[in-house]
Amino acid sequence: MNSDEQDNVKGKGDEQPVYYSQLLSNVGCEKHNATPDEVSWFDYKKNYSFVAQMPLRDLVCELTVRRELCIIATHGVINGTIPKALYEELYAEITSGKSVIGDHFKSHTSVPEIIYLADEQETPSQQLEVPVRELNVKDVLACHNALNGGTLTIPTHPCYRRRLDQVDEKTPLTALQSPDVELVYLSVDPSYSEAQLIVAFKETLAKLRAQYNIFSGATRDRPLTCRNIINIQLHQIIPLMDLLLWQLRNGWQLPLEQIYKLLKGKPVNIPNKEVDYHRTNFIKTTLSGFEKIVCQGTFEQLLSTLREKEHLYDLSIRDLINDSSLYNSKK
C-alpha cells in the first residue's frame, strides 16, 4: 500500500485529527509528493528555535496570525485584521525562512489573542475588544451578510448556519447558532441604573447558559497541563501550521510521511526506514498534539488555561522545561 492510499485509511485508533485534514479537504487539495526543491524553503532546525524562547504572550500572537492566514488561504476571503498585501508579505516571509511574523502586530494588553496591526494606534474601540463590548456597524453587516450567505463573511461566522429567509424576524441570534453558541448579542437600555443592568445581565446570561448548555467556568475542559504547553514545541505546532498554510496555498496535500521527514529535518525523498517513520505514532503524537492545541482553530483550551494562570503569559516554554513548578506558582 502506498502513502496516498494509507492516508485515506482509517484504522482503529489511526484516524487523522479532524482540523488538519478538514482544512486540506475543504480546499480540495490534491495528493502530491513534494520534491526536495519544492520544500527547500522549510528548515525546522534553522528557523524555529524561537518557539522555546518566546514568552507565551508573544507565542499566542504567532499562533493567532497563522490561524488567520490559514483561514484566508482556505476561504479566499481577506479579513479586517490582515489586508491582502500583508497576507502576501507574511506568506513570503514564512516561505523565505523568516518564521517570526508576530512583529507585524500588537497584542491586546489584557487579551493577548486579540491582535491588530503594529502601525495602528491603539484606539478606544480596540481597547474594548474584550469579552463584553459595544457592537459596531461591522458586526451588524457581518451578521446580515452571513444570514444571506454572502461572500463577505467566511463560513465560520456564528450566524452563517441559517438563511435569513428561513427564520422569523423575532428569532434570537443565539437560536441561529444552536447548538453551539459562540456569541451572545444583547440590547442594553442605558437609562436603567448600573445595579439594574447588572442584575438583568446576570439573569439573561444564566438563562442562555441553561438553554444552550454554554459553559460557565473559565474553560470547557480541564486546563492544559504543563506538559501540554511544552508540547507546542515538542510536537512542532508552529512549523506544522506553516506547512499546512503552504499546502493550502498550493492546493497540495503531502503524504504524512513527508510531513514527518520535514519536521525531522530530513529530505522528503529518503526511505521511511531511514527516519524510523511510523504513521500511527505520528498521528497519535504530533497530529493529536496539534489538534489539542489548535482546537479547531480556536486555541480554546490553551487560551482558557492562560486566562486561568495569567502568570504563564510572561513565561517561555524553555522556562517551563527548566522548572515545571513555575506552571503553578507565579514568578
C-alpha positions in Angstrom: 0.0 0.0 0.0 1.4 3.4 -1.0 1.4 6.5 1.2 -1.6 8.1 -0.7 -3.7 5.0 0.0 -2.5 4.9 3.6 -3.6 8.5 4.2 -7.1 7.6 3.2 -7.2 4.6 5.5 -8.9 4.9 8.9 -7.9 2.0 11.0 -8.8 1.6 14.7 -7.1 4.4 16.7 -5.5 5.6 13.4 -7.8 8.4 12.3 -6.2 11.7 11.2 -7.2 14.6 13.5 -10.1 16.5 12.1 -8.9 20.0 11.8 -5.7 19.3 9.9 -7.3 17.0 7.3 -10.5 19.1 7.2 -8.8 22.2 6.0 -7.0 20.4 3.3 -10.2 18.7 2.2 -12.2 21.9 2.2 -9.8 23.5 -0.3 -9.8 20.3 -2.4 -6.1 19.8 -2.1 -4.8 17.1 -4.4 -2.4 14.4 -3.2 1.1 15.4 -4.0 4.6 14.0 -3.4 6.8 17.0 -2.9 10.3 17.2 -4.4 13.2 18.4 -2.3 13.3 21.7 -4.3 9.6 22.4 -3.7 10.1 22.3 0.1 13.6 23.7 0.2 12.2 26.8 2.0 11.4 24.8 5.1 14.2 24.4 7.6 12.9 23.3 11.0 16.3 23.3 12.8 17.3 26.8 11.5 14.1 28.8 11.6 12.0 27.7 14.6 14.3 27.9 17.7 12.3 31.0 18.7 9.4 28.8 19.8 11.1 27.7 23.0 12.5 31.1 23.9 9.5 33.4 23.2 7.1 34.4 26.0 3.8 32.6 25.7 2.1 36.1 25.3 4.0 36.5 22.0 3.7 32.9 21.1 -0.1 33.2 21.2 0.2 36.1 18.7 2.3 33.9 16.4 -0.3 31.1 16.6 -3.2 33.6 16.1 -1.7 35.1 13.0 -1.1 31.7 11.4 -4.6 30.7 12.2 -5.8 33.8 10.3 -3.5 33.1 7.3 -4.9 29.6 7.1 -8.4 30.9 7.2 -7.7 33.3 4.3 -6.0 30.5 2.3 -8.9 28.2 2.9 -11.8 30.5 2.1 -10.1 33.1 -0.1 -11.6 35.9 1.9 -9.4 38.7 3.3 -10.4 39.8 6.8 -10.1 43.1 8.5 -7.0 42.2 10.6 -4.7 41.1 7.7 -5.0 43.1 4.4 -4.3 41.3 1.2 -0.9 43.0 0.7 0.2 41.9 4.3 -1.2 38.4 3.7 1.1 38.1 0.7 4.0 39.6 2.6 3.6 37.3 5.6 3.4 34.2 3.4 6.5 35.3 1.5 8.4 35.8 4.8 7.4 32.3 6.1 8.4 30.7 2.9 11.7 32.5 2.8 12.8 31.4 6.3 11.6 34.4 8.4 9.4 32.5 10.7 8.8 35.2 13.4 5.9 37.2 11.9 4.2 38.4 15.0 6.3 41.6 15.0 3.8 43.0 12.4 1.2 43.0 15.1 0.4 44.2 18.6 -1.5 42.1 21.2 -4.3 43.5 23.3 -2.8 44.1 26.8 -5.4 42.1 28.8 -6.5 39.7 26.0 -3.3 38.7 24.0 -5.1 36.6 21.5 -6.7 39.8 20.1 -4.3 41.3 17.7 -4.1 44.4 15.5 -1.6 45.9 13.1 1.5 47.2 14.8 1.4 50.5 12.9 -2.1 51.3 14.1 -2.6 53.5 17.1 -4.4 51.8 20.0 -7.8 53.4 19.9 -10.6 53.1 22.4 -12.5 50.8 20.1 -9.6 48.4 20.1 -9.3 48.6 23.8 -12.9 47.5 24.0 -12.3 44.2 22.1 -12.8 42.1 25.2 -15.5 39.6 26.1 -18.1 42.4 26.6 -18.0 45.3 24.2 -20.4 47.6 22.2 -21.5 46.3 18.8 -20.4 48.3 15.8 -21.7 48.6 12.2 -19.2 46.0 11.0 -20.7 43.4 13.4 -24.2 44.2 12.1 -23.1 43.9 8.5 -21.3 40.7 9.1 -24.4 39.1 10.7 -26.6 40.3 7.9 -24.2 39.1 5.2 -23.8 35.7 6.9 -27.6 35.2 7.1 -27.8 36.0 3.4 -25.0 33.5 2.6 -22.9 36.3 1.2 -19.3 36.2 0.2 -18.1 39.0 2.5 -18.4 36.7 5.5 -16.4 33.5 5.9 -18.4 30.3 6.8 -17.0 30.3 10.3 -19.2 33.3 11.3 -21.6 32.0 14.0 -24.7 33.2 12.1 -23.7 31.5 8.9 -25.7 28.3 9.7 -29.1 29.6 8.8 -30.6 31.7 5.9 -32.5 34.9 6.6 -35.5 33.7 4.6 -35.7 30.6 6.7 -36.2 32.3 10.1 -38.7 34.5 11.7 -37.6 38.1 12.3 -38.1 37.7 16.0 -35.7 34.7 16.2 -32.8 35.5 18.7 -29.3 35.4 17.2 -28.4 32.8 19.8 -31.0 30.4 18.4 -29.5 30.7 14.9 -26.2 29.4 16.3 -27.7 26.5 18.2 -26.5 24.0 19.4 -23.0 25.7 19.7 -23.5 29.3 20.7 -20.3 31.3 20.0 -21.5 34.9 20.6 -24.4 36.4 22.6 -25.8 39.6 21.2 -27.6 41.8 23.7 -29.5 45.0 23.6 -28.9 47.3 26.6 -31.0 50.3 27.7 -28.6 52.6 29.4 -31.4 54.6 31.1 -31.5 51.9 33.8 -29.2 52.1 36.8 -26.0 50.1 36.8 -27.2 47.8 39.5 -30.4 47.0 37.5 -28.4 46.4 34.3 -26.0 44.0 36.2 -29.0 42.0 37.6 -30.6 41.9 34.2 -27.4 40.8 32.5 -26.8 38.0 35.1 -30.4 36.8 34.7 -30.2 36.8 30.9 -26.9 35.1 30.8 -27.9 32.4 33.3 -31.0 31.7 31.2 -28.9 31.4 28.0 -26.3 29.2 29.7 -29.0 26.8 30.8 -30.9 26.9 27.5 -27.9 26.3 25.2 -25.6 24.5 27.7 -23.0 27.3 27.4 -20.0 26.6 29.7 -19.9 28.8 32.8 -16.4 28.2 34.0 -13.1 29.5 32.8 -12.7 26.5 30.5 -14.9 23.8 28.9 -12.3 21.2 29.8 -9.7 20.7 32.3 -6.8 23.2 31.9 -3.9 22.1 29.7 -1.1 20.6 31.8 2.4 21.9 31.8 3.4 19.1 29.5 0.6 20.0 27.1 2.0 23.5 26.8 5.6 22.3 26.4 4.2 20.1 23.5 3.8 23.3 21.5 7.5 23.0 20.9 7.9 19.2 21.1 5.1 18.5 18.7 6.2 21.4 16.4 2.8 23.1 16.3 4.0 26.3 14.6 6.2 24.7 11.9 3.3 22.3 11.2 0.9 25.3 10.8 3.4 26.8 8.3 3.5 23.5 6.3 -0.3 23.4 6.4 -0.5 27.0 5.1 1.9 26.2 2.3 -0.2 23.2 1.3 -3.4 25.2 1.3 -1.8 27.9 -0.8 -0.5 25.4 -3.4 -3.6 23.2 -3.4 -1.5 20.1 -2.4 -1.8 17.5 0.3 1.6 15.9 1.1 1.7 12.4 2.4 2.1 12.3 6.2 5.5 10.6 5.8 6.8 13.7 4.0 5.5 16.0 6.7 7.2 13.8 9.3 10.5 14.0 7.4 10.3 17.7 7.1 9.7 18.1 10.8 12.7 15.9 11.5 14.9 18.0 9.2 15.3 15.1 6.7 15.0 15.1 2.9 11.5 14.2 1.8 12.6 11.6 -0.7 14.6 9.3 1.6 13.2 5.9 2.5 10.9 5.7 5.6 13.1 3.1 7.3 15.9 5.6 7.4 13.9 8.0 9.6 12.0 5.5 11.7 8.6 6.7 10.4 5.5 5.0 11.9 2.3 6.6 10.6 0.2 5.6 13.6 2.7 7.0 16.1 3.0 10.2 14.1 -0.8 10.7 14.2 -1.1 9.9 17.9 1.7 12.2 18.9 2.4 15.1 16.6 -1.0 15.5 14.9 -3.0 14.7 18.0 -0.9 17.3 19.9 -1.6 19.8 17.0 -5.3 19.1 17.4 -5.3 19.6 21.1 -3.5 23.0 20.9 -5.2 24.4 17.8 -8.6 23.1 18.9 -10.5 23.6 15.6 -8.7 26.9 15.1 -9.9 28.4 18.3 -7.0 27.6 20.6 -9.8 27.5 23.2 -8.2 25.2 25.8 -4.8 26.9 25.6 -6.3 30.4 25.9 -8.6 29.3 28.8 -5.6 27.9 30.6 -3.6 31.1 30.2 -6.6 33.2 31.4 -6.8 31.0 34.5 -3.0 31.1 35.0 -2.1 34.6 33.8 1.4 34.5 35.1 2.2 31.9 32.3 1.9 34.7 29.7 5.3 36.0 30.7 7.0 32.6 30.8 8.5 30.8 27.9 8.3 27.1 27.1 12.1 26.9 28.0 11.2 28.3 31.4 8.7 25.5 31.9 11.1 22.9 30.7 13.7 24.1 33.1 11.4 24.4 36.1 7.9 22.8 35.8 6.9 24.2 39.2 6.5 27.6 37.5 3.3 26.3 36.0 1.5 26.5 39.3 3.4 29.3 41.0 3.7 32.9 40.0 7.1 34.2 39.2 
